[in-house]
Each structure stands twice: as C-alpha cells, then as structure tokens.
Amino acid sequence: MTARIIDGQQLAERMRSKIAEDVKAFQAANGYVPGLGVVLVGENPASAQYVRMKRRACESVGITSVGEYLPATATQDEVEAAVKKLNADPAVHGILVQLPLPNPLDEEAVLRAVSLEKDADGLHPINIGRLAMKGRDPLFTPATPTGCMHLLEEAGAKLEGARAVVIGRSNIVGTPMALMLMKANATVTVCHSRTRDMQNIIREADIVVAAIGKPEFVKGDWLKPGAVVIDVGTNKVDDPTDSRGYKFVGDVEFASAVEVAGAITKVPGGVGPMTITMLIANTLKAAQRGAGSAV
Ligand code: GUN
C-alpha cells in the first residue's frame, strides 16, 4: 500500500485565502486591520528568519505587524517592557515572543507577561494550563500542534478512541500536541529520548506525530499498516546532489514510511506551511474577539 500524501502546502494556501477574505471583511466592519506584535531577542539566524517569514505571511493576508527587536544583552525588565508595550498598543491584537530566548532570560516570566487575550502563540502558562485540564478551554492553542490537528482532520483521521503516539515532549510542539490529542479523546502516549522499546509502542499507534528533531528517525517498519503519520521534523542534512549542498528531511524516513502508512505528510510541504498559517489565524481571531465578534 502506498500512503496518501497529506498536502500541507495546499491546505495552508486554502486557509490563507480564507483568512485574507476574513481580514477584508473585518476591516470593512471595523475600519482597521488586525495586527501582530513580534518580540525578537538576539541575533539567532533561524529565529530572525522565522520572524521574517511570519511578518511576511501577515502582510500577504492584510494583517499589519509591529516588531520589537532587542539585543541578546537585553535584561529581563527590558524584554518584559517590550511585551507590555505591545499589550498596551491598540493596533496589536496578537503577540508572538520568538523562542528560544537567549540565556539567562526567564522565558516563563516573559510569556506570562503577554496579555491572555493577545496570546496568539498560545504559550501563556494559563492558556497551556487550560489546554491541560478537562472542561477548560484555552483562548488560543500553539501554532505547530494546531496545524497538525488540521492536517489530521484533512487526512480524515478518526481521533476519538484512537491510539496516538507523540514522539518528542518539547513545550512548543510535543507536549501541547499530546494535550490536544487527549482533548480530542485519543489515547495518547508520549515517547522521548528515555523511552524504552519505542518501536513497539509506535507499532500500536493509529496516529503518529514525530517531533523529536532527529533526521529520518522513524522507519517504515516501525509503523502499523494504515497509520496516519504527521512529520513535524525539519532537519537540514548534507546532500551533494542538491545545488545548495543540503536538503531538509523530516523525523520520519519517508521512503519506507510511505509504503506502510495510510496517510503521511511530506517535508517540506507538510507541517511547515501550516505553522505560520495558524499564527495568522490566531491573530485574526484575537482581533475578532477584541471587536466583540464572538469566535
Ligand atoms: N520557535 C520555533 N518555533 C516557534 C513557535 O512556534 N513559536 C515561537 N514563539 N517560537 C518558536
């Protein structure tokens, strides 16, 4: 069997067109456009690149963005003051603090300083806490796992009662992913670097979300035939056949997995395009809530 490819690029484009239309309607109704505030501390090239892509994506759908860029030497007070400035800015409806923050900044305190109503990245401790609790709902959920949930829906995966395995337990992907799957009534196991017998755990899974950051770690013969596989990994590896000398591969060995899975995402073109789309969707949602349109 060859798996169906879950096309994240196409889904993201569809969702972005809808967001662009909704932004136009929002502007017509309210006389202003939604705005994203971005806090970037330091000169990490990957973070700077992500921020450029996020701001460009905002522009492409008619959302404005404001940048608060601070040097790596910024103090805790200075970073929190930048967040508070965005909290107080009426043109800013969603706020993103690009992670990781340079040492020794206290990430949790910075995220806690973000106004709950503007927490477009869903990483405020109260939003994460609500995500973890039964009967409570966060105002926003983190971008990457939210994108994965849309991809699972696109694949037609039945989550209720399904066995789901999340590989990786980071604060921004693995842990909120497991919580979101649990809220969707899946039976969830989280695997990580200390997990024993990982292959046998993965073999039981109807749904596999790989977010461990190891190139082509999960092999096709670890999978249950027909499993739905979401590959969050974006690992840069040498490739002399590529004109750039490198390429990106996921955390799943695609060539073997595609022969066993029922549906699978590709890298690139899977989770990546969805992540930024979720951030702009959350920014629009924040603006709609602020304007009193219930979302
Ligand atoms: N760094 C890498 N991915 C992310 C993300 O989704 N959100 C934030 N804030 N920082 C990141």
Residues whose N, C-alpha, C, O or C-beta is under 5 A from the ligand:
A	BS01	GUN	V97 Q98 L99 P100 D121 A143
